[in-house]
Amino acid sequence: MQLLQSGRLTEAEAQIQQVARMHPNRFEPHHLGAVIAYQSGRPETAIDRLRGALKINPSHAQGLSDLGMMLQAAGRRDEAETALMRAVELAPDMAAAHLNLGNLLSETGKQLRAEKHFREALRLNPRLGAALFNLSRILLSSGKAAEAFELARRLIDLAPKNALGHSRLGAALDRLGRLDEAVAAHQTAVALKPGDSAIRLDYASSLAGYGRMQEAIAELRTVLANDPDNVAALNQIAGLVNEDEDPALYQHMDDLWNRADLPEATKAPLGFVLGRAAEKRKDYDDAFTRFVSANKMMYTRLRRDPASTGAIETDARNAFGVETFARLSGGHEDQTPIFIVGMPRSGTTLTEQILCAHEGVFGAGEPGIMRSVADAAAIRVGASSLTELMQRVDAGELKRIGQDYAGLLRQYSPAAARIIDKVPANYRYVGLIHLSLPKAKIVHCRRAAADTCLSIFKTRFSAGSQLFSYDLDELAATYAAYQRLMAHWDNVMPGVVHTVQYEQMVADQEGQSKALYAHCGLDWTDEAMRFFKTERPVHTASINQVRQPIYDSSKGIAGRYGEAARPLIEALERAGVDPFAV
């Protein structure tokens, strides 16, 4: 143990192997041997040793927790979840086991369950910094920015010089629209730990979101000066610097992409960057080939159950038939929310920016609140699906859902008359939105299927999100399910949803913007025509586009790919979608 703690791993290995030979039936030496192997960079050896130790003592909770952590690091997530769940069952008061399980669940997109285990870890150990940090991150993604802010403050109170705490505080302030304070928090984090690349990357992301592009680029170049192969920094700077502005940067990324020793999980983001660069050169064959390779790498790592697409659509349609709207009414009479829904890359950020040109409108970005309050309601009534939820709710529960939502949304702007929630996937909750918040406005952004899906396919989304995007058939099936569900809403809720067709917005910005304002009950302002000058944070893949006037170069992009995009077109046709209809 002393050798391990002092970093003398080779000597520690020799000692523990001797002890293990002397005591082959003792759990402890095999467990410690696994830890030493893991810290020596030999994860498979570590896993084998720990499995051997657990044969001696299958109920050793700490060993199971460590095994789960090692399996997670090795990408074996299903096995890791089994081990960690068993550890929590055996030792429900072990804060570290709840923390490890929360980390795994968060990585695999199971955010509600992850939140539960992070909260339990903090109940058991309120000073557990990693749980404070990770729960804060989860809460930001589920629209609970104010609570995320408080957790970051707690983390800083525990350790005032904790750079990660200040970075997390900056992220929370970011979401709350407290821009100057957010930048100050990020600057404090960088000052405390100037050599930490992740902290600088978060700061650069924040700066870019506010339109301070040159400052963001400077931070990214600082990271790359110390670590030229930092793929996260390369991926981020490529969104701000074009190939013709820095050809050497792109050549370096291409060299990394072609390195055989670089793990696929590391190099995948480069495929998206290099594919978009090839598209700008109009080398569409090279572009699509790179997108296919990059998406395959992501799909292998983040595979999901394709059946979930159809199940989600069927559940929503069953939950919200004509009889549901005839039976239920009430809800919370709050007209603050404006929901923007649709598929990703369909013009949702553009639409949000046009609305935010109005002085009474605040854009909250993608807060994730509706899913969070729907999941909470399902837990309260003991439902495992939307269908069960709608069978069990009454007017009082509907009103509570609306109130819970409105309370969380209001934290983003205490004074704004209207607040925009731009989570594209809220198209699944349109029925619940209308019943629980009958005065809310709902805007649907639509774009030609081929252009939408190509734009999705060439985008690397944040970890755990848009898992359907990495395989052409799953992407097409998801688009088809979305299209059917939006048609269902129009059938059962005629006139409730206003559609903004991207191609029509490009062709007639003023006419389409005026119709959008009228639907949202907003007085027209000519500032809407200058939406790209609106100063507000933007943290989506459209970060650059919405800071420019409307342009039509993305209109019909799939058609310009010609035969290169044939696999995408055929996937859409197999799914029953007209690729080019508008």
C-alpha positions in Angstrom: 0.0 0.0 0.0 2.9 2.4 0.8 4.5 1.7 -2.5 1.3 2.2 -4.4 0.6 5.5 -2.6 4.1 6.7 -3.4 3.7 5.8 -7.1 6.2 3.0 -7.1 3.9 0.7 -9.0 6.5 -1.9 -10.3 7.7 -2.6 -6.7 4.1 -2.6 -5.4 3.2 -5.2 -8.1 6.1 -7.5 -7.0 5.1 -7.3 -3.4 1.4 -7.9 -3.9 2.0 -10.8 -6.2 4.2 -12.4 -3.5 1.5 -11.9 -0.9 -1.2 -13.3 -3.3 0.9 -16.5 -3.8 1.3 -16.8 0.0 -2.5 -16.3 0.6 -4.3 -17.6 -2.6 -7.7 -17.7 -0.8 -7.6 -14.2 0.7 -9.6 -11.5 -1.0 -7.5 -8.5 -0.1 -4.2 -9.2 -2.0 -6.1 -10.1 -5.2 -8.2 -6.9 -4.9 -5.1 -4.7 -4.3 -3.3 -6.5 -7.2 -6.2 -5.5 -9.4 -6.0 -1.9 -8.3 -2.2 -1.8 -8.9 -2.7 -3.3 -12.4 -5.4 -0.7 -13.2 -3.2 2.2 -12.1 -0.4 0.7 -14.2 -2.5 1.0 -17.3 -3.5 -2.6 -17.7 -7.3 -2.6 -17.3 -8.0 -6.1 -18.6 -5.5 -7.6 -16.2 -7.1 -5.6 -13.4 -10.6 -6.8 -14.4 -9.4 -10.5 -14.5 -7.7 -10.2 -11.1 -10.7 -8.6 -9.5 -13.1 -11.2 -10.9 -10.8 -13.8 -9.4 -10.9 -12.0 -6.0 -14.8 -11.9 -6.2 -14.9 -15.6 -6.7 -13.4 -15.8 -3.2 -15.8 -13.2 -1.8 -18.7 -12.6 -4.2 -20.4 -10.2 -1.7 -17.5 -7.7 -1.3 -19.3 -4.4 -2.1 -16.1 -2.4 -2.5 -14.7 -4.9 -4.9 -17.9 -4.9 -6.9 -17.8 -1.1 -7.0 -14.2 -1.1 -8.2 -15.0 -3.7 -10.8 -17.9 -1.7 -12.1 -15.6 1.4 -12.4 -13.0 -0.6 -14.3 -15.5 -2.2 -16.6 -16.9 1.2 -17.4 -13.5 2.6 -18.3 -13.0 -0.4 -20.6 -16.3 0.4 -22.4 -18.1 -2.7 -21.0 -21.1 -0.7 -19.7 -23.7 -3.5 -19.3 -21.3 -5.6 -17.2 -20.4 -2.4 -15.3 -24.0 -1.6 -14.5 -24.6 -5.2 -13.2 -21.6 -5.0 -10.9 -22.4 -1.5 -9.6 -26.1 -2.3 -9.0 -25.0 -5.4 -7.0 -22.6 -3.2 -4.9 -25.4 -0.8 -4.1 -27.7 -3.6 -3.1 -25.0 -5.1 -0.8 -24.0 -1.7 0.7 -26.7 0.8 0.3 -24.8 3.2 2.7 -21.6 3.2 0.5 -21.5 6.7 -1.0 -18.7 5.8 -3.4 -20.8 3.0 -4.9 -23.7 5.4 -5.6 -21.3 7.9 -7.1 -19.8 5.3 -9.4 -23.2 4.0 -10.4 -24.3 7.6 -11.0 -21.3 8.2 -13.2 -22.1 5.2 -15.3 -25.8 5.9 -15.7 -25.0 9.5 -16.7 -22.5 8.3 -19.4 -25.2 6.0 -20.9 -27.9 8.7 -21.0 -29.9 7.4 -18.0 -30.0 10.9 -16.4 -32.9 10.5 -14.1 -31.5 7.4 -12.5 -28.0 9.0 -12.3 -29.5 12.0 -10.5 -31.1 9.7 -7.9 -27.7 8.0 -7.1 -25.8 11.2 -7.0 -28.4 12.6 -4.6 -28.0 9.5 -2.4 -24.3 9.7 -2.5 -24.6 13.3 -1.2 -27.1 12.3 1.5 -24.6 9.8 2.8 -21.6 12.2 2.4 -22.6 15.8 1.9 -18.9 16.7 1.3 -18.4 14.4 -1.6 -17.0 16.8 -4.2 -17.3 14.5 -7.2 -21.0 14.0 -6.5 -21.6 17.7 -6.1 -19.8 18.3 -9.4 -21.6 15.6 -11.4 -25.0 16.2 -9.9 -24.6 19.9 -10.9 -23.9 18.8 -14.4 -26.9 16.5 -14.5 -29.2 19.2 -13.2 -28.1 21.7 -15.9 -29.1 19.2 -18.5 -32.5 18.7 -16.9 -33.3 22.4 -16.6 -32.5 22.8 -12.9 -29.9 25.6 -13.4 -30.7 27.3 -10.1 -30.0 24.1 -8.1 -27.0 23.4 -10.2 -25.7 26.8 -9.3 -26.2 26.1 -5.6 -24.4 22.8 -5.8 -21.4 24.6 -7.5 -21.4 27.1 -4.6 -21.3 24.3 -2.1 -18.4 22.7 -3.9 -16.5 26.1 -3.8 -17.4 26.5 -0.1 -15.8 23.1 0.6 -12.7 24.0 -1.5 -12.4 27.6 -2.4 -9.5 26.9 -4.7 -11.2 24.0 -6.5 -10.9 25.1 -10.1 -13.5 22.6 -11.3 -16.0 24.1 -8.8 -15.6 27.5 -10.3 -15.8 26.1 -13.9 -19.1 24.4 -12.9 -20.3 27.6 -11.4 -19.5 29.4 -14.7 -21.6 26.8 -16.6 -24.6 27.3 -14.3 -24.4 31.1 -14.5 -24.1 30.6 -18.3 -27.5 28.8 -18.3 -29.0 31.4 -16.0 -28.1 34.2 -18.4 -25.8 35.9 -15.9 -23.1 36.4 -18.6 -20.6 38.7 -16.9 -20.6 36.5 -13.8 -20.2 33.4 -15.9 -17.1 34.7 -17.6 -15.7 35.8 -14.3 -16.2 32.3 -12.8 -14.5 30.7 -15.8 -11.6 33.1 -15.5 -11.2 32.2 -11.9 -11.1 28.5 -12.8 -8.4 29.1 -15.4 -6.4 31.3 -13.0 -6.5 28.5 -10.4 -5.5 25.8 -12.8 -4.1 27.3 -16.0 -2.7 24.0 -17.2 -6.1 22.2 -17.1 -7.2 21.7 -20.7 -10.8 20.8 -19.8 -11.3 24.0 -17.8 -9.9 26.1 -20.7 -12.2 24.3 -23.1 -15.2 25.0 -21.0 -14.2 28.7 -20.9 -13.7 28.8 -24.6 -17.1 27.2 -25.2 -18.7 29.9 -23.0 -16.9 32.7 -24.8 -17.9 31.4 -28.2 -21.5 31.1 -27.0 -21.5 34.8 -26.3 -20.1 35.6 -29.7 -16.6 36.4 -28.4 -15.0 34.2 -31.0 -11.4 35.6 -31.1 -11.1 35.2 -27.3 -12.4 31.7 -27.6 -9.9 30.9 -30.4 -7.1 32.3 -28.2 -8.0 30.0 -25.3 -8.1 27.0 -27.7 -4.8 27.9 -29.2 -3.3 28.0 -25.7 -4.5 24.4 -25.1 -3.1 23.3 -28.5 0.2 24.9 -27.8 0.7 22.6 -24.8 -1.1 19.6 -26.3 -1.2 19.7 -30.1 -3.1 16.4 -30.3 -5.9 17.4 -28.0 -8.8 16.2 -30.1 -11.5 18.0 -28.0 -9.7 21.3 -28.6 -9.2 20.6 -32.3 -12.9 19.7 -32.6 -13.9 23.0 -30.9 -11.5 25.3 -32.8 -12.6 23.8 -36.1 -16.1 25.2 -35.5 -14.5 28.7 -35.3 -11.7 28.5 -37.8 -12.1 27.4 -41.5 -9.6 25.3 -43.4 -8.6 28.1 -45.7 -7.8 30.3 -42.6 -5.5 27.7 -41.1 -4.6 24.8 -43.5 -1.9 23.6 -41.2 -4.4 23.0 -38.5 -6.6 20.9 -40.7 -3.6 19.0 -42.1 -2.6 18.1 -38.5 -6.2 16.8 -37.9 -6.0 14.7 -41.1 -2.7 13.2 -40.0 -4.2 12.3 -36.6 -7.2 10.8 -38.4 -4.9 8.5 -40.4 -2.9 7.4 -37.4 -3.5 3.6 -36.8 -2.6 3.8 -33.1 -5.2 6.4 -32.2 -8.3 4.8 -30.6 -11.6 5.2 -32.5 -13.2 6.9 -29.5 -10.6 9.6 -29.7 -10.4 10.1 -33.4 -14.2 10.0 -34.2 -14.7 13.8 -33.7 -12.1 14.5 -36.3 -14.1 12.6 -38.9 -17.0 15.1 -38.5 -14.6 18.1 -38.7 -12.8 16.8 -41.8 -16.0 15.8 -43.5 -17.4 19.3 -43.1 -14.2 20.7 -44.5 -14.4 18.5 -47.5 -18.0 19.6 -48.0 -16.8 23.2 -48.1 -14.4 22.2 -50.8 -17.3 20.5 -52.6 -15.5 17.2 -52.4 -18.8 15.4 -51.5 -17.5 11.9 -51.9 -14.7 12.4 -49.4 -17.1 14.3 -47.1 -19.7 11.5 -46.9 -17.1 8.8 -46.6 -15.6 10.6 -43.6 -19.1 11.1 -42.0 -19.8 7.3 -42.5 -16.6 6.3 -40.8 -16.9 8.8 -37.9 -20.6 7.8 -37.3 -19.7 4.1 -37.4 -17.1 4.7 -34.7 -19.6 6.5 -32.5 -22.3 3.9 -33.2 -20.0 1.1 -32.1 -19.4 2.9 -28.8 -22.9 4.2 -28.1 -25.2 1.6 -29.6 -28.8 1.8 -28.5 -31.9 -0.3 -29.0 -33.4 0.6 -32.4 -36.8 -0.5 -31.3 -37.0 2.4 -28.9 -37.8 4.8 -31.8 -41.1 3.1 -32.7 -42.0 2.5 -29.1 -41.7 6.2 -28.2 -43.9 7.2 -31.1 -46.5 4.5 -30.4 -46.6 5.4 -26.7 -47.2 9.1 -27.5 -49.9 8.4 -30.0 -51.7 6.0 -27.6 -51.3 8.4 -24.7 -52.9 11.4 -26.6 -55.9 10.3 -28.6 -58.9 12.4 -29.2 -60.6 11.0 -26.2 -57.7 12.1 -23.9 -58.3 15.8 -24.9 -62.0 15.3 -24.4 -61.5 13.8 -20.9 -58.9 16.1 -19.5 -58.7 19.9 -19.2 -57.3 22.4 -16.8 -53.6 22.8 -16.6 -51.6 25.8 -15.4 -52.7 29.1 -16.9 -49.3 30.5 -17.6 -48.5 32.1 -21.0 -44.8 32.5 -20.5 -43.5 29.5 -22.3 -42.8 29.3 -26.1 -41.8 25.8 -27.1 -39.8 25.2 -30.3 -39.8 21.6 -31.3 -38.7 19.5 -34.3 -35.8 17.4 -35.4 -32.3 18.7 -34.6 -30.7 20.9 -37.4 -34.1 21.9 -38.7 -33.8 25.6 -38.0 -34.8 25.6 -34.3 -31.9 27.8 -33.2 -32.6 30.2 -36.1 -36.2 30.5 -35.1 -35.3 31.0 -31.4 -32.9 33.8 -32.4 -35.6 35.5 -34.5 -38.0 35.5 -31.5 -35.3 36.6 -29.1 -34.9 39.8 -31.2 -38.1 40.9 -29.4 -37.3 42.8 -26.2 -39.8 40.8 -24.1 -38.5 37.4 -25.1 -35.7 35.4 -23.4 -34.2 32.3 -24.9 -33.4 29.6 -22.3 -31.7 27.4 -24.9 -32.3 23.6 -24.3 -33.1 23.3 -20.6 -34.6 19.8 -20.7 -37.4 20.7 -18.2 -40.4 19.1 -19.8 -38.9 15.6 -19.8 -37.8 16.1 -16.2 -41.3 17.1 -15.0 -42.9 14.4 -17.0 -40.6 11.7 -15.5 -41.3 13.1 -12.0 -45.0 13.0 -12.6 -44.8 9.4 -13.8 -42.9 8.4 -10.6 -45.6 10.1 -8.5 -48.5 8.2 -10.1 -46.6 5.0 -10.6 -46.5 5.1 -14.4 -43.9 3.5 -16.6 -44.9 5.2 -19.9 -46.7 8.2 -21.3 -49.8 6.1 -21.9 -50.0 5.0 -18.3 -49.3 8.5 -17.1 -52.2 10.0 -19.1 -54.5 7.2 -17.9 -53.7 8.0 -14.2 -53.5 11.8 -14.2 -56.4 14.1 -13.3 -56.8 17.9 -13.6 -54.9 18.5 -10.4 -51.9 16.5 -11.5 -52.0 18.2 -14.9 -51.9 21.6 -13.1 -49.0 20.5 -11.0 -47.0 19.4 -14.0 -47.6 22.9 -15.6 -46.7 24.6 -12.3 -43.6 22.6 -11.8 -42.5 23.3 -15.4 -43.3 27.1 -15.2 -41.4 27.4 -11.9 -38.3 25.8 -13.3 -38.5 27.8 -16.5 -38.9 31.1 -14.7 -35.4 30.7 -13.0 -33.9 31.4 -16.4 -35.3 35.0 -16.5 -37.2 36.5 -13.5 -38.7 39.3 -15.6 -39.1 38.2 -19.3 -42.7 38.2 -20.6 -42.0 35.1 -22.7 -39.3 32.4 -22.3 -38.3 30.0 -25.1 -37.7 26.4 -24.4 -35.9 25.0 -27.5 -35.5 21.3 -26.9 -36.2 19.7 -30.4 -37.2 16.4 -28.9 -40.1 18.0 -27.0 -42.1 17.1 -30.1 -42.8 13.9 -28.2 -44.5 15.9 -25.4 -46.6 18.3 -27.5 -49.8 16.7 -26.2 -48.7 17.0 -22.5 -47.5 20.5 -23.1 -50.9 21.6 -24.4 -52.8 19.9 -21.6 -50.6 21.1 -18.8 -49.8 24.6 -20.2 -52.8 25.4 -22.4 -51.7 29.0 -23.0 -48.1 28.1 -24.0 -47.2 28.6 -27.7 -45.8 25.7 -29.7 -43.7 26.2 -32.8 -42.6 23.3 -35.0 -39.5 23.8 -37.2 -39.5 21.6 -40.3 -36.9 21.2 -43.1 -36.7 18.8 -46.1 -35.9 15.3 -44.7 -32.8 14.7 -46.7 -31.2 18.1 -45.7 -32.3 17.6 -42.1 -30.9 14.1 -41.8 -27.7 14.9 -43.7 -27.1 17.8 -41.3 -27.7 15.5 -38.3 -25.4 12.8 -39.8 -22.5 15.2 -40.2 -22.9 16.6 -36.6 -21.2 15.1 -33.5 -23.6 15.7 -30.7 -22.7 15.8 -27.0 -22.2 12.5 -25.3 -25.3 10.5 -24.7 -27.6 12.6 -26.9 -29.2 11.9 -30.3 -28.0 8.3 -30.3 -30.2 7.6 -33.3 -27.9 9.9 -35.4 -25.0 7.5 -35.9 -26.7 4.9 -38.2 -28.5 5.8 -41.4 -31.4 3.4 -41.0 -32.0 4.4 -37.3 -31.8 8.1 -38.4 -34.3 7.5 -41.2 -36.6 5.5 -38.9 -36.5 8.3 -36.2 -37.3 10.9 -38.8 -40.2 8.9 -40.1 -41.5 8.4 -36.5 -41.2 12.2 -35.8 -43.1 13.0 -39.0 -45.9 10.6 -38.1 -46.1 12.0 -34.6 -46.3 15.6 -35.8 -49.1 14.7 -38.2 -50.9 13.1 -35.2 -50.6 16.3 -33.2 -52.1 18.3 -36.1 -54.9 15.8 -36.3 -55.9 15.7 -32.6 -54.9 19.3 -31.8 -55.7 21.3 -35.0 -54.4 24.8 -35.1 -52.4 24.5 -31.9 -48.9 24.1 -33.5 -47.4 26.7 -35.8 -45.0 25.3 -38.4 -42.0 27.2 -39.6 -40.7 25.6 -42.9 -37.0 26.3 -43.1 -37.0 26.7 -46.9 -39.9 29.2 -46.8 -38.1 31.2 -44.0 -35.0 31.4 -46.2 -37.1 32.6 -49.2 -39.3 35.0 -47.3 -37.8 36.0 -44.0 -40.0 38.9 -43.3 -43.3 37.2 -44.2 -42.5 34.1 -42.2 -41.2 36.0 -39.2 -44.3 38.1 -39.0 -46.5 35.0 -39.1 -44.3 33.5 -36.3 -44.6 36.6 -34.2 -48.4 36.7 -34.7 -48.7 33.0 -33.5 -46.7 33.8 -30.4 -48.8 36.9 -29.6 -45.8 39.3 -30.1 -45.9 42.8 -31.5 -43.8 42.9 -34.7 -40.4 44.5 -34.5 -38.0 45.2 -37.4 -35.3 43.9 -35.1 -36.4 40.4 -36.1 -34.8 41.0 -39.5 -31.5 41.7 -37.7 -31.7 38.7 -35.4 -28.0 37.9 -36.0 -27.1 41.0 -34.0 -29.0 39.9 -30.9 -26.6 39.4 -28.0 -27.4 36.3 -26.2 -25.6 33.0 -25.5 -25.9 30.2 -28.0 -24.6 26.7 -27.2 -25.7 24.5 -30.1 -24.2 23.2 -33.3 -25.6 26.4 -35.0 -23.4 28.7 -33.0 -21.9 30.4 -36.0 -24.9 30.3 -38.3 -27.2 32.4 -36.1 -24.6 35.2 -35.9 -24.9 35.7 -39.6 -27.8 37.0 -41.8 -30.0 34.2 -43.3 -28.3 32.5 -46.2 -29.5 29.8 -48.6 -26.3 27.8 -49.0 -27.7 25.0 -46.7 -30.9 24.8 -48.7 -30.9 21.6 -50.9 -27.5 20.6 -49.6 -28.3 16.8 -49.8 -29.0 17.3 -53.5 -25.6 18.7 -54.1 -24.1 15.5 -52.7 -25.5 13.6 -55.6 -24.7 9.9 -55.6 -22.5 10.3 -52.6 -25.6 10.6 -50.4 -27.4 7.8 -52.1 -27.2 5.5 -48.9 -29.0 8.3 -46.9 -31.7 8.8 -49.6 -32.4 5.1 -49.8 -32.6 4.8 -46.0 -35.3 7.5 -46.0 -37.2 5.9 -48.8 -37.1 2.5 -47.0 -38.6 4.3 -44.0 -41.4 5.7 -46.1 -40.2 9.3 -46.1 -40.0 11.5 -49.2 -36.4 12.8 -49.0 -37.0 16.1 -50.8 -40.6 17.1 -49.9 -41.1 20.5 -48.3 
